[in-house]
Each structure stands twice: as C-alpha cells, then as structure tokens.
Amino acid sequence: MFLGSGKAVPERVLTNHDLEKIVDTSDEWIRERTGIERRHIADDKLTTSELCARAGAAALQDAGITADQLDAILVGTVTGDAKFPSTACYIQDKLGASNAAAMDLQAACSGFLYVSTFADSLIRTGKARYVLAIGGELLSRIVDWTDRATCILFGDGAGAAVWGPAGDDGRGIIDTFMKSNGKLTDLLHMPGGGTSISMQDAINARMNYIKMQGPEVFKAAVTSMGEAATTILEKNGLTGDDIDLLIPHQANIRIIKATAKRVKMPMDKVFVNVNEFGNTSAASIPIAIDEARKAGRLKEGDLALLVAFGGGFTWGSMLVRF
Ligand SMILES: CC(C)(COP(=O)(O)OP(=O)(O)OC[C@H]1O[C@@H](n2cnc3c(N)ncnc32)[C@H](O)[C@@H]1OP(=O)(O)O)[C@@H](O)C(=O)NCCC(=O)NCCS
C-alpha cells in the first residue's frame, strides 16, 4: 500500500531563454516540440544521493515511518554518485536506515516503476514490511551542453514513495507490467565509462554524454507507452473511464498526449509537470505523484495509472489504488 511521498529538486532554474544563450535554439521551438519551459539544475556540489535522501526523508515523514523501520531502499538511477557502491548505500547512511537492505536498479526513465514493482514483490512475499522506492537523477552531469537536440530536454530531481503491506480496503499496487527491448540500446544511451568504452577513451571521443536519436525514440515511446497503458487496463478489465488520474513519464507533452489518447482519457485526467521540470528520467513519476497529491489531484482511494518508457528500451505501467 502507498504510505507517503516526497520530492526534492535543486533550487536553480534554467529557462528556455537561458538555453538560448548556450545553444542555437528558441523558447518557442522547445515549448512547441516538447512542452518544456524550464528545468531545475544542480550546482556542482550536489550529489544524486543527497537529492534522493531529501526526497526520501520527506516521504518517510509523510508516511509517518522512521528510517529504522525500513527493510529496503531501492533506487532507480542512471546517474549514481559513483560506479559503485550503489547510490542506495549512500542514501541508507544519510537517512540512518539502520535495518535496511540497499540497492540500485537501472531501468533509465522506467526506473521508479521497476523499483516499485520489486518493492511490491518483497512486501507481498513477506521479505519486507516497509520499502522506500526512489527515482533520482542528476542528468545535467551527463548532458552534452553543446548538443541542442538533447540538452534542452533534461532536468535534475528526485522523488520517493514509501510502500507497505496492502490494507484490506483494496488500496495498494493492483498490478504492474514491465517490458524491455535491448535491440534498441543505441537509440538512447551514454556509451562511455563502462567496460565497453573506458572513461578515458570516452572523454576523448565525447562518448561520456547522453546520445539520442530523437525522432526514433519519440516513435518508440509513443508505441511502448500506449502498449503499457492498454495492456494493464485490458488485463484488469478496466478502461480509461475507470482511472481517476493518468501519471505518465514526463518526457514530452506530445508523447503524454498520445498516451492519453490511446486510453481515451481527457487531458484534465492527466497529470503534467514536464513544463516545470523537463525530463528527470526515473524521478519524473514519483515527483509527479507527490505534486499531484499536494495539488489535490490525487486523493486517498483514487485509482491511478502510471506509465513509463526509457533507455534500453524499458517500459512499463502500474495500477495503484492510492
Ligand atoms: C528531441 C525532439 C524534441 C526533437 O523533435 P523533432 O520534431 O523530432 O525534431 P527533429 O529531431 O526531427 O529535428 C527537426 C529540426 O529541428 C532542429 N533542432 C533540433 N533540436 C533543436 C533545438 N533545440 N532548437 C532548435 N532546433 C532544433 C534539428 O536540427 C532539425 O533541423 P533540420 O530540419 O534543419 O535538420 C523529439 O524527437 C523528441 O521529443 N524525441 C523523444 C525524446 C525523448 O523523450 N527522450 C527521452 C525518452 S525517455
């Protein structure tokens, strides 16, 4: 069952007009093609674990759970503090979660749905009672600020949710759907810094940045998010009419609208904050959950459909009675 949420974003805001001074672009082009108006960007000293710990602490407070009650901290991120150990371990220390297992899971922008699915599995099988699921990214650290096709899209942020045992009132994670296609890894990736291209070679060849084939990713995102949304609805005998709020991954307003159209949901039942944060990858859905709740758009008892898509490719969906 969902117990609480929290978010944390850097204070510094980078507007489309600020970007006009960095690359050859315009506010009008960015807004028309993506719906993004601004994004939050970390200063040099901030780490992913620090931002995630802030979001996690807010979620714990919201849930009324103390850090030492956590059995696990699961973090979706592609921009961890270090290659290893996991960012979850840094967060475990920062929160003082003395009884928690900690690990990262990498599913790019689908990261939060993936970690929440595993949180749910741990809880259902009795291996855990309370799990902190976090999606957090400092994408600004791996964005090529000379590439106008990518640098306008991404932002920094973290969002968190505390999951606990299902209540007997039907509230909780009702179903999840996850899928991947590794044939398309090259369309959206940061190729350097792993075992295939060393960090030194990557720096020399500018491979230590996000590389993306925008139009191809766009088409795959529309198809996959549509599939994820319709599959889980059909499997559970539901339609868009039964859903109180659609919370899609916030990558691009046109992808969000196409997803809503596939499940025949009007935009007033779709949560959108891509204008404010840009694409924060794994953080986008938990940030949206937190904002939707605080804006009164997502209330206790509401049925929400969460849908994500990301590099890999990975995609998935989740039905949650909040
Ligand atoms: C990136 C994206 C906004 C580009 O929009 P698009 O309509 O596909 O645009 P294209 O890439 O075809 O480029 C169209 C033109 O705009 C130009 N352009 C690209 N970025 C630009 C920018 N920031 N400002 C101005 N012009 C830009 C291109 O150079 C191209 O010019 P040309 O026609 O003279 O060659 C769009 O493809 C997209 O959102 N893709 C999905 C990305 C995504 O969500 N990734 C994360 C998934 S989790």
The ligand as an SDF file (V2000), in Angstrom:
LIG
                    3D

 48 50  0  0  0  0  0  0  0  0999 V2000
   14.0090   15.5970  -29.4560 C   0  0  0  0  0  0  0  0  0  0  0  0
   12.7150   16.0180  -30.1200 C   0  0  0  0  0  0  0  0  0  0  0  0
   12.0210   17.0850  -29.3030 C   0  0  0  0  0  0  0  0  0  0  0  0
   13.0520   16.6180  -31.4900 C   0  0  0  0  0  0  0  0  0  0  0  0
   11.8630   16.9800  -32.1350 O   0  0  0  0  0  0  0  0  0  0  0  0
   11.6190   16.5240  -33.6340 P   0  0  0  0  0  0  0  0  0  0  0  0
   10.3430   17.1230  -34.0660 O   0  0  0  0  0  0  0  0  0  0  0  0
   11.7300   15.0240  -33.6940 O   0  0  0  0  0  0  0  0  0  0  0  0
   12.7920   17.2350  -34.3670 O   0  0  0  0  0  0  0  0  0  0  0  0
   13.9830   16.6280  -35.2460 P   0  0  0  0  0  0  0  0  0  0  0  0
   14.9600   15.9010  -34.3870 O   0  0  0  0  0  0  0  0  0  0  0  0
   13.3780   15.8690  -36.4060 O   0  0  0  0  0  0  0  0  0  0  0  0
   14.6300   17.9600  -35.7760 O   0  0  0  0  0  0  0  0  0  0  0  0
   13.9100   18.8960  -36.5460 C   0  0  0  0  0  0  0  0  0  0  0  0
   14.7890   20.0900  -36.7890 C   0  0  0  0  0  0  0  0  0  0  0  0
   14.9390   20.8300  -35.5660 O   0  0  0  0  0  0  0  0  0  0  0  0
   16.3280   21.0240  -35.2860 C   0  0  0  0  0  0  0  0  0  0  0  0
   16.5250   21.0460  -33.8520 N   0  0  0  0  0  0  0  0  0  0  0  0
   16.8580   20.0250  -33.0320 C   0  0  0  0  0  0  0  0  0  0  0  0
   16.9440   20.4700  -31.7680 N   0  0  0  0  0  0  0  0  0  0  0  0
   16.6600   21.7900  -31.8010 C   0  0  0  0  0  0  0  0  0  0  0  0
   16.5960   22.7860  -30.8130 C   0  0  0  0  0  0  0  0  0  0  0  0
   16.8220   22.5250  -29.5250 N   0  0  0  0  0  0  0  0  0  0  0  0
   16.2610   24.0330  -31.1880 N   0  0  0  0  0  0  0  0  0  0  0  0
   16.0090   24.3270  -32.4650 C   0  0  0  0  0  0  0  0  0  0  0  0
   16.0820   23.4370  -33.4560 N   0  0  0  0  0  0  0  0  0  0  0  0
   16.3920   22.1650  -33.1210 C   0  0  0  0  0  0  0  0  0  0  0  0
   17.0170   19.8600  -35.9630 C   0  0  0  0  0  0  0  0  0  0  0  0
   18.3690   20.1580  -36.2270 O   0  0  0  0  0  0  0  0  0  0  0  0
   16.2050   19.7290  -37.2280 C   0  0  0  0  0  0  0  0  0  0  0  0
   16.6180   20.7040  -38.1490 O   0  0  0  0  0  0  0  0  0  0  0  0
   16.6670   20.3860  -39.7250 P   0  0  0  0  0  0  0  0  0  0  0  0
   15.2370   20.0790  -40.0910 O   0  0  0  0  0  0  0  0  0  0  0  0
   17.1830   21.6730  -40.3030 O   0  0  0  0  0  0  0  0  0  0  0  0
   17.5710   19.2160  -39.8610 O   0  0  0  0  0  0  0  0  0  0  0  0
   11.7740   14.8080  -30.3300 C   0  0  0  0  0  0  0  0  0  0  0  0
   12.3080   13.9430  -31.2970 O   0  0  0  0  0  0  0  0  0  0  0  0
   11.5720   14.0310  -29.0530 C   0  0  0  0  0  0  0  0  0  0  0  0
   10.9980   14.5180  -28.1050 O   0  0  0  0  0  0  0  0  0  0  0  0
   12.0250   12.7690  -29.0530 N   0  0  0  0  0  0  0  0  0  0  0  0
   11.8900   11.9380  -27.8520 C   0  0  0  0  0  0  0  0  0  0  0  0
   12.9910   12.2930  -26.8800 C   0  0  0  0  0  0  0  0  0  0  0  0
   12.7280   11.7320  -25.5260 C   0  0  0  0  0  0  0  0  0  0  0  0
   11.6710   11.8790  -24.9910 O   0  0  0  0  0  0  0  0  0  0  0  0
   13.7550   11.0650  -24.9490 N   0  0  0  0  0  0  0  0  0  0  0  0
   13.6730   10.5070  -23.6740 C   0  0  0  0  0  0  0  0  0  0  0  0
   12.7890    9.3180  -23.6740 C   0  0  0  0  0  0  0  0  0  0  0  0
   12.5980    8.7070  -22.0550 S   0  0  0  0  0  0  0  0  0  0  0  0
  1  2  1  0
  2  3  1  0
  2  4  1  0
  2 36  1  0
  4  5  1  0
  5  6  1  0
  6  7  2  0
  6  8  1  0
  6  9  1  0
  9 10  1  0
 10 11  2  0
 10 12  1  0
 10 13  1  0
 13 14  1  0
 14 15  1  0
 15 16  1  0
 15 30  1  0
 16 17  1  0
 17 18  1  0
 17 28  1  0
 18 19  1  0
 18 27  1  0
 19 20  2  0
 20 21  1  0
 21 22  1  0
 21 27  2  0
 22 23  1  0
 22 24  2  0
 24 25  1  0
 25 26  2  0
 26 27  1  0
 28 29  1  0
 28 30  1  0
 30 31  1  0
 31 32  1  0
 32 33  2  0
 32 34  1  0
 32 35  1  0
 36 37  1  0
 36 38  1  0
 38 39  2  0
 38 40  1  0
 40 41  1  0
 41 42  1  0
 42 43  1  0
 43 44  2  0
 43 45  1  0
 45 46  1  0
 46 47  1  0
 47 48  1  0
M  END
$$$$
